[in-house]
Amino acid sequence: MSNKILISKNICKSFHDPITVQVLNNISFSVEKGEFISVIGKSGCGKSTLLYILSTMDTDYEGELYIDGVLMREKKEKELARVRNEKIGFVFQFHYLLNEFSVLKNVMLPGLKLDKYSEKEIEHRAYEKLKVLGIENEALKLPNQLSGGQKQRVAIARALINDPIIIMGDEPTGNLDKKNSEIVFNIFKELAEQFQQTLLIVTHDNEFAARTNRIIEMQDGQIIKM
Amino acid sequence: MKYKLIASISKSLLFARLKQTLVAAIGVTFSITMFITLLSFMSGLNTLLDGLILNRTAHIRLYNEIKASDQQPVDLSEKYKDHHNFVSSVKPRDGKEEIHNSSAIIRALEDDERVTGVAPKIMAQVFYNVGSIDITGIINGIDVDEESRLFFFKDYVVGGNYIDLKNTPNSIILGKGAADKMLANIGDIIQVTTSKGDRVQLKVVGFFQSGIQEIDKVQSYASISTTQKILGVPNSFITDIQVKLTNVLDAPVIAKEFAKKFNVEAVDIQTANSQFETGSSIRTLISYAVGITLLIVAGFGIYNILNMMIYEKMDSIAILKATGFSGQDVNNIFITIALSIGIFGGALGLLFGYGLCNVIEHIPFNTPSLPTVKTYPINYNPKFYLIGSVFSIITTYLAGYFPSRKASKIDPVIIIRGK
């Protein structure tokens, strides 16, 4: 139990509008610390829906979800926000950086929200993360002055700022060219191997998935291989 | 909750749409400016118009009415006590208008702490003699110093110096209308006839203009001792005692009390001039209504701009929520934006309002009926500024409340999935 960072027990979800369609059916699996997992499956198989439930952003489901041994069902919106802030890092297909803030400030924001360290320390940590990702020279630029690959790396730095127990990605390389995809994949790989960072990445890129530790394959709302 | 973070996010969202923000702030500024100006001007005008009558009216006037006694001798008789007594053709006793024991009453009034000032007065009916023509008139015998202090007498003296009335024996300040009729100039000697037929010569030391023509044609002023001399009465003779109170609203109650205590007639200002109260309260009501309408319109402007900002920043809101900002935080961010617009716009509005009032106060405004007024009247009451700032904050808060709630309810999933 202690090593299991995330446990999903019999998670089901249906959409009711306009007609009831079950998109997830009895999803049960667990994630151990340090695993680099990819979730694959065809479009519409429910992998993104699953990710949003696991990330606590979607609360409309049946079944049980434990993150770090804590049941998520009973939590209020504010407490879930806290869980996302502290324990989960996100990387989306689109970078979603705030154009009003510098790269550095974008990375710092979740840290400032967590309010665990002083502002100086958070700034220092943000620089460290940017350095790991090789973009510390862009720290003071605005996001729209960066290339697509660089933006995605900033988004990864932002996901790392609070040392989350798990990083979740939704097609993080979906918008990138071959070269940048490779860079991003190598970063993930490095994080998993050097820092024992747990990663759960949804992708439809089978080449990407093949190089991860573990593949969960989904079809029609069910796990068919894991 | 770390407010600094919320503030810094609000700030950058604000500055990202600087032009729109400024337009919203200008809306608030404009409405607060107009609110302050309107109320200051209207209230100044109210004070001026009310002052025209009310300033010079005592809060309570004590006097003796010439009237028949309520109790006729037959009522006092033991024998006919239980009877209905009919007495026809009752006449007043040979009474005077004099207030009995006036000096004791004045002393008692001066010791009363609800009273700010007491001014005795004598009314004397006279005829102004102009050649062979007699014009009816009234000479008010006044205590020059007290009359000036309590009823702003000196403001209405348009020619000559009011204090000469006290310093020059047998002097008179003529009503402007009366003086015009008599072709009298300052320094001239005029002649008046009293109701008893005595003739007295008086020196004109000034002119008096109240702004109400009918009064100026009839009334004149002399010192108390001069008036007593004209009437040929002892120097204890007083027909009116004018009382000014600390709180004018208490006048009706205190008037009744004085009437009983001193055994005189007492009339309060509210009873004597009820029409002024109504007029000014309605004018005030209208100005408040217009001012608040302006503010509400400005509130809608802020509401619109925030709504647009929320649609525009949907992604940013979603990512903030995904990375751990709660709905409450998002709510606070937009409320902060609305309030900053309100506070900034409101503060500027107060300043501009003050400035505009200053400008209006220097616009010449000359009217023959208001001799003391040279420019438009403005009332710089801090109350208006307080109400203006409170209202600007309340309306901007409300204008921000609904969009912020909408923003806080944005579900991060929907936006991210939508891409």
Interface residues (C-beta under 8 A of the other chain):
Chain A: S48 Y52 S55 M57 D58 E77 K78 A81 R82 R84 N85 E86 F90 F92 Q93 F94 Y96 L97 L98 N99 E100 F101 L109 P110 L112 K113 L114 D115 R158 N162 D170
Chain B: K2 L5 I9 S12 L13 F15 A16 D315 S316 A318 I319 L320 K321 A322 T323 G324 F325 S326 G327 Q328 D329 D411 P412 V413 I416 R417 K419
